[in-house]
Amino acid sequence: MKINDPQAVLSPPVSQQAVQPKGADKGSEGAIPELVEGNLPVFVFPTELIFYADDQSTHKQVLTLYKPYEFALEFKV
């Protein structure tokens, strides 16, 4: 990723996809997962990442996502 701004900030994920079993509301076991699109809130720490273009040591930082859901999520940053 090329960054022109010396203080570019990476925002939290903008969209997530929840994977829920088909027929989950009917209580079926071994159901095939169905992809459901939409936005769901997640907890992100730290809330802000700052990258400096001229300092490569700031280009690698850890971003932790916490999801309060029991189903799997796919997300894009």
Secondary structure, 3 states (H helix, E strand, C coil): CCCCCCCEEECCCCEEEEEEECCHHHCCCCCCEEEEEECCCCEEECCCEEECCCCHHHCCCCCEEECCCCCEEEEEC
